[in-house]
Amino acid sequence: MTALIAALAEAFRGASPVLQALVATLFTWGMTAAGALPVFFTDRENRRLLDILLGFTGGVMIAASYWSLLAPAIEMAEDGPLPAWFPAVVGFVTGAIFLRLADMLLPHLHLNAPVEEAEGVKTTWERTTLLVLAITLHNIPEGLAVGVAFGALAFGLDSASLGGAIALALGIGIQNFPEGMAVAMPLRREGVSRFKSFWYGQLSGVVEPIAGVMGAAAVLFWEPFLPYALAFAAGAMIFVVVEEVIPEAQRSGNADAATMGVVAGFVVMMTLDVALG
């Protein structure tokens, strides 16, 4: 894995941060599509495995929120005029509030929930659309996190490394695999065609390249904004984990297995960031 990170870093070196963010988030989108691929080969959904993978997703996001986002944000702010914790607190809270507002306004439906439990503005949209929007909402902060991490490289800060940004993209990509599966397999179970199930599964990740490019471009304009942007992405991700990912993983009676999935995901992302970043 260390050799892979080194090879990727060498290939990425010299490219603009926006281009780096685009390539990285195209990879994370591709991993979402890969997770939806099994729908072409089986109609059976292993709910226990899916809950473990959803827990794994939550663990990756929690670890990334600290090691890849909050810790660098605090370190970057240490030489500024304000207390080092201030940008992290403001950005983190703002990110959580942003996702809360999006959660209130965007129509969406959590996995395995009846359509009557759809959240956001009331609509007559189909269950399929609502499920895809739920995962899409989940993916916005992930794309932002990767984009901001690559955008930070433009300033040559000690706390922002190319290896760390690549490690974050790899971690997000790994946990995107079960997200594609989590959309595609339930749709297939409900009678949606294999191709449409795959299409909707991968479509949930298309927002990541958009958010990634926007995040990288935004921080390039104003360096003092960077710690706030990193913490913003962290706050948004933690909101998604607590409000959606972990509750969904625990919903079907596999709480212990899903919790161990959280532990595994946390360890994997922590290792990627600390050992390779």
JOVEN-V981652 format. One record per pair of residues at least 6 apart in sequence whose ideal C-beta (glycine too) atoms are under 7 Angstrom apart, sorted by the first residue. I is the first residue (numbers start at 1). GAP is how many residues later the second one is. D is the distance in whole Angstrom. If there is no record, write none. Layout:
# JOVEN-V981652
I_GAP_D ; I_GAP_D
This chain:
# JOVEN-V981652
1_275_7 ; 2_274_6 ; 5_158_5 ; 5_161_6 ; 5_162_6 ; 5_271_5 ; 8_158_5 ; 9_153_5 ; 9_154_5 ; 9_157_6 ; 12_8_5 ; 12_150_6 ; 12_154_7 ; 13_149_7 ; 17_133_5 ; 17_134_5 ; 17_136_5 ; 17_137_5 ; 17_199_5 ; 17_203_7 ; 18_195_6 ; 18_198_5 ; 18_199_5 ; 20_130_4 ; 21_125_6 ; 21_126_4 ; 21_129_4 ; 21_130_7 ; 21_191_4 ; 21_192_6 ; 21_194_7 ; 21_195_4 ; 22_187_6 ; 22_190_7 ; 22_191_5 ; 24_122_5 ; 24_126_6 ; 24_145_4 ; 24_188_7 ; 25_118_5 ; 25_121_5 ; 25_122_7 ; 25_183_5 ; 25_184_4 ; 25_187_3 ; 26_183_5 ; 27_142_6 ; 27_146_5 ; 28_114_7 ; 28_118_7 ; 28_141_6 ; 28_144_5 ; 28_145_4 ; 28_148_5 ; 28_177_7 ; 28_180_5 ; 29_176_4 ; 29_177_6 ; 29_179_5 ; 29_180_6 ; 31_142_4 ; 31_143_7 ; 31_145_4 ; 31_146_5 ; 32_144_4 ; 32_147_6 ; 32_148_4 ; 32_170_6 ; 32_172_6 ; 32_173_3 ; 33_147_6 ; 33_169_4 ; 33_172_7 ; 34_143_6 ; 34_146_7 ; 35_141_7 ; 35_142_4 ; 35_143_6 ; 35_144_6 ; 35_145_3 ; 35_146_4 ; 35_166_7 ; 36_144_4 ; 36_145_6 ; 36_147_7 ; 36_148_4 ; 36_162_5 ; 36_165_3 ; 36_166_5 ; 37_161_7 ; 38_143_6 ; 39_145_4 ; 39_146_6 ; 39_149_5 ; 39_155_6 ; 39_158_5 ; 39_159_5 ; 39_162_7 ; 40_154_5 ; 40_158_7 ; 43_145_6 ; 43_146_7 ; 45_140_4 ; 45_141_7 ; 45_144_6 ; 47_205_5 ; 47_207_7 ; 48_206_5 ; 48_209_6 ; 50_128_7 ; 50_131_7 ; 50_132_6 ; 51_198_5 ; 51_201_6 ; 51_203_4 ; 51_206_6 ; 51_207_4 ; 52_205_5 ; 52_206_6 ; 52_209_4 ; 53_125_3 ; 53_208_6 ; 54_124_6 ; 54_128_6 ; 54_191_6 ; 54_194_6 ; 54_195_4 ; 54_204_7 ; 54_207_7 ; 55_194_4 ; 55_203_4 ; 55_204_6 ; 55_206_3 ; 55_207_4 ; 55_210_7 ; 56_119_6 ; 56_122_7 ; 56_205_4 ; 56_208_6 ; 56_209_4 ; 57_118_4 ; 57_121_6 ; 57_122_6 ; 57_188_6 ; 57_208_6 ; 58_183_5 ; 58_187_4 ; 58_188_5 ; 58_191_7 ; 58_204_5 ; 58_207_6 ; 59_202_7 ; 59_203_4 ; 59_204_6 ; 59_205_6 ; 59_206_3 ; 59_207_4 ; 59_210_7 ; 60_111_5 ; 60_114_7 ; 60_115_4 ; 60_205_4 ; 60_208_6 ; 60_209_4 ; 61_114_7 ; 61_176_5 ; 61_179_7 ; 61_180_5 ; 61_184_7 ; 62_176_7 ; 62_179_6 ; 62_204_6 ; 63_203_5 ; 63_206_4 ; 63_207_5 ; 64_81_7 ; 64_104_6 ; 64_107_6 ; 64_108_7 ; 64_173_7 ; 64_205_5 ; 65_169_4 ; 65_172_5 ; 65_173_5 ; 67_203_6 ; 67_206_4 ; 67_207_6 ; 68_77_7 ; 68_81_6 ; 68_96_7 ; 68_100_4 ; 68_205_5 ; 69_76_6 ; 69_161_5 ; 69_162_7 ; 69_164_5 ; 69_165_4 ; 70_18_6 ; 70_22_7 ; 70_161_6 ; 70_164_5 ; 72_87_4 ; 72_88_6 ; 72_158_6 ; 73_14_6 ; 73_15_5 ; 73_18_7 ; 73_154_4 ; 73_157_4 ; 73_158_5 ; 74_10_5 ; 74_11_6 ; 74_14_5 ; 75_84_4 ; 76_81_6 ; 76_83_5 ; 76_150_6 ; 76_151_5 ; 77_7_5 ; 77_9_7 ; 77_10_5 ; 77_11_7 ; 77_150_5 ; 78_6_5 ; 87_140_4 ; 87_141_5 ; 87_144_6 ; 88_139_7 ; 88_143_4 ; 90_138_6 ; 91_136_7 ; 91_137_4 ; 91_138_7 ; 91_139_7 ; 91_140_3 ; 91_141_4 ; 91_144_7 ; 92_139_4 ; 92_142_6 ; 92_143_4 ; 93_142_6 ; 94_138_6 ; 94_141_7 ; 95_46_7 ; 95_136_7 ; 95_137_4 ; 95_138_6 ; 95_139_6 ; 95_140_3 ; 95_141_4 ; 96_139_4 ; 96_140_7 ; 96_142_7 ; 96_143_4 ; 98_138_6 ; 99_42_7 ; 99_137_5 ; 99_140_4 ; 99_141_6 ; 100_139_6 ; 102_35_6 ; 103_16_6 ; 103_17_7 ; 103_34_7 ; 103_140_7 ; 104_16_6 ; 105_15_6 ; 105_16_6 ; 106_14_5 ; 106_27_6 ; 106_31_6 ; 107_11_6 ; 107_13_4 ; 107_14_6 ; 107_16_4 ; 107_18_6 ; 107_23_6 ; 107_26_6 ; 108_10_7 ; 108_11_6 ; 108_12_6 ; 108_22_5 ; 108_25_4 ; 108_26_4 ; 108_29_6 ; 109_6_6 ; 109_8_7 ; 109_9_5 ; 109_18_6 ; 109_21_4 ; 109_22_5 ; 109_25_6 ; 110_24_6 ; 110_134_6 ; 110_138_6 ; 111_20_7 ; 111_71_6 ; 111_75_6 ; 111_137_5 ; 112_74_7 ; 112_139_6 ; 112_140_7 ; 115_12_5 ; 118_12_5 ; 128_59_6 ; 128_64_6 ; 128_72_6 ; 131_52_6 ; 131_56_7 ; 132_51_6 ; 132_68_5 ; 132_71_6 ; 132_72_5 ; 135_44_6 ; 135_48_5 ; 135_69_4 ; 136_68_5 ; 136_71_5 ; 138_102_5 ; 138_106_6 ; 139_65_6 ; 139_66_6 ; 139_68_5 ; 139_69_5 ; 140_67_6 ; 140_71_5 ; 141_92_5 ; 141_95_3 ; 141_96_5 ; 141_99_6 ; 142_30_5 ; 142_66_6 ; 142_95_7 ; 143_64_6 ; 143_65_4 ; 143_66_7 ; 143_67_7 ; 143_68_3 ; 143_69_4 ; 143_72_7 ; 144_67_5 ; 144_71_4 ; 144_89_5 ; 144_92_7 ; 145_23_7 ; 145_27_7 ; 145_88_4 ; 145_92_6 ; 146_22_6 ; 146_23_5 ; 146_26_6 ; 146_66_5 ; 147_64_6 ; 147_65_4 ; 147_66_6 ; 147_67_6 ; 147_68_3 ; 147_69_4 ; 148_67_4 ; 148_68_7 ; 148_71_6 ; 148_81_5 ; 148_82_6 ; 148_85_6 ; 149_15_7 ; 149_16_4 ; 149_19_5 ; 150_15_5 ; 150_66_5 ; 151_64_6 ; 151_65_4 ; 151_68_4 ; 151_69_6 ; 152_8_4 ; 152_67_6 ; 152_74_6 ; 153_7_6 ; 153_9_6 ; 153_12_6 ; 154_66_6 ; 155_68_5 ; 155_71_7 ; 161_116_6 ; 163_113_6 ; 163_114_5 ; 164_109_6 ; 164_113_3 ; 167_105_4 ; 167_106_5 ; 167_109_5 ; 167_110_5 ; 168_105_7 ; 170_102_6 ; 171_97_7 ; 171_98_4 ; 171_101_5 ; 174_94_7 ; 175_90_6 ; 176_29_6 ; 179_25_7 ; 180_21_4 ; 180_22_6 ; 180_25_7 ; 183_17_6 ; 183_18_4 ; 183_21_5 ; 184_13_5 ; 184_14_6 ; 184_16_7 ; 184_17_3 ; 187_10_4 ; 187_13_6 ; 188_6_6 ; 188_9_4 ; 215_14_7 ; 218_11_7 ; 219_6_6 ; 219_7_5 ; 219_10_5 ; 246_16_7 ; 249_9_4 ; 249_12_7 ; 250_8_6
